[in-house]
Amino acid sequence: MASIATDRYVDRAEMEEFVRPRHRGVLLTTRRDGRPQSSLVTLGLDTSGRVVVSSYPERAKSINAKRNPAASMVVMSDEFGGEWIQLDGTAEVLDMPEALDGLVEYFRVISGEHPDWDEYR
């Protein structure tokens, strides 16, 4: 039987259940001229239920999100054509050294415990 694309609202618990085990997505920010900027990212869902992404300060996604924090994230299933979800919200960009604890959380939710946190930091 063929599957049909649907558009439906999911509650927070269902969203977190879908996103937590997945770590690939597309982050959409807005360029200076108003057009969308798409960035393939690795993501995680932290213990507060926030989607977290790591980037460098000079990347377009970081610059765009600082200028205009409205952002969307598309989180996909592992198989193409599988379920996916679009999250719309407000981005927060943290620069070092304030970002260090967030980077530790980012690593933990994606990869688990690091063998040497002092080295990672």
C-alpha positions as CSV (number, residue, x, y, z in Angstrom):
1,M,0.0,0.0,0.0
2,A,1.4,3.4,-0.9
3,S,2.0,5.9,1.8
4,I,0.7,9.4,1.6
5,A,2.4,12.5,2.9
6,T,0.5,14.1,5.7
7,D,0.7,17.4,7.5
8,R,-0.1,17.1,11.2
9,Y,0.7,18.7,14.5
10,V,2.7,16.6,17.1
11,D,2.8,17.4,20.8
12,R,6.1,18.1,22.6
13,A,6.4,14.5,23.9
14,E,6.0,13.0,20.4
15,M,8.4,15.5,18.9
16,E,11.1,14.7,21.5
17,E,10.6,11.0,21.0
18,F,11.1,11.4,17.3
19,V,14.1,13.8,17.5
20,R,16.1,12.3,20.4
21,P,17.5,9.3,18.5
22,R,18.1,11.2,15.3
23,H,21.2,13.4,14.7
24,R,21.0,14.6,11.1
25,G,19.0,17.6,10.0
26,V,18.8,20.8,7.9
27,L,19.0,24.1,9.7
28,L,17.3,27.0,8.0
29,T,18.3,30.5,8.8
30,T,17.7,33.8,6.9
31,R,20.3,35.5,4.8
32,R,20.7,39.3,4.9
33,D,18.6,39.5,1.7
34,G,15.8,37.5,3.2
35,R,16.4,34.3,1.3
36,P,16.7,31.0,3.2
37,Q,20.1,29.6,4.1
38,S,20.1,25.8,4.4
39,S,22.8,24.1,6.4
40,L,23.2,20.3,6.8
41,V,24.0,19.8,10.5
42,T,24.5,17.2,13.2
43,L,22.1,17.8,16.0
44,G,21.1,16.6,19.4
45,L,18.2,17.1,21.8
46,D,19.6,18.3,25.2
47,T,18.1,17.4,28.6
48,S,16.0,20.6,28.5
49,G,14.4,19.5,25.2
50,R,16.3,22.1,23.1
51,V,17.8,21.1,19.7
52,V,21.5,21.8,19.9
53,V,24.0,22.2,17.0
54,S,27.7,23.0,17.0
55,S,29.2,25.4,14.5
56,Y,32.0,27.9,14.0
57,P,31.4,31.6,14.5
58,E,32.3,32.5,10.9
59,R,29.8,30.1,9.3
60,A,26.7,31.5,7.6
61,K,24.3,29.8,10.0
62,S,25.9,31.4,13.0
63,I,26.1,34.8,11.4
64,N,22.5,34.6,10.2
65,A,21.1,33.4,13.5
66,K,22.8,36.2,15.4
67,R,21.3,38.8,13.0
68,N,17.8,37.1,12.9
69,P,17.2,34.3,15.4
70,A,14.1,33.0,13.7
71,A,15.1,29.5,12.5
72,S,13.7,26.2,11.4
73,M,15.1,22.7,11.7
74,V,14.1,19.7,9.6
75,V,14.9,16.4,11.3
76,M,14.8,13.4,9.0
77,S,14.4,9.7,9.4
78,D,17.4,7.5,8.5
79,E,15.7,6.4,5.3
80,F,14.9,8.8,2.5
81,G,11.1,9.1,2.2
82,G,10.6,8.2,5.8
83,E,9.0,10.5,8.4
84,W,10.4,13.9,9.2
85,I,9.5,16.8,11.3
86,Q,10.0,20.6,10.9
87,L,10.6,22.6,14.1
88,D,10.2,26.4,14.0
89,G,11.6,28.5,16.8
90,T,14.2,31.0,18.0
91,A,18.0,30.2,17.7
92,E,20.4,31.2,20.5
93,V,24.1,31.5,19.5
94,L,26.6,31.0,22.2
95,D,30.3,31.9,21.6
96,M,33.3,30.6,23.6
97,P,33.9,30.5,26.4
98,E,30.2,30.6,27.3
99,A,29.5,27.8,24.9
100,L,31.8,25.2,26.5
101,D,29.2,23.6,28.8
102,G,26.8,23.5,25.8
103,L,29.4,21.7,23.7
104,V,29.8,19.1,26.4
105,E,26.0,18.6,26.5
106,Y,26.0,18.4,22.6
107,F,28.6,15.7,22.7
108,R,26.8,13.7,25.4
109,V,23.4,13.7,23.7
110,I,24.9,12.5,20.4
111,S,27.8,10.3,21.4
112,G,27.5,9.6,25.2
113,E,30.3,10.1,27.6
114,H,33.7,11.2,26.4
115,P,36.7,9.1,27.7
116,D,38.5,12.2,28.8
117,W,36.4,15.3,29.4
118,D,39.5,17.4,30.3
119,E,41.0,16.7,26.9
120,Y,37.7,17.4,25.2
121,R,37.4,20.8,27.0
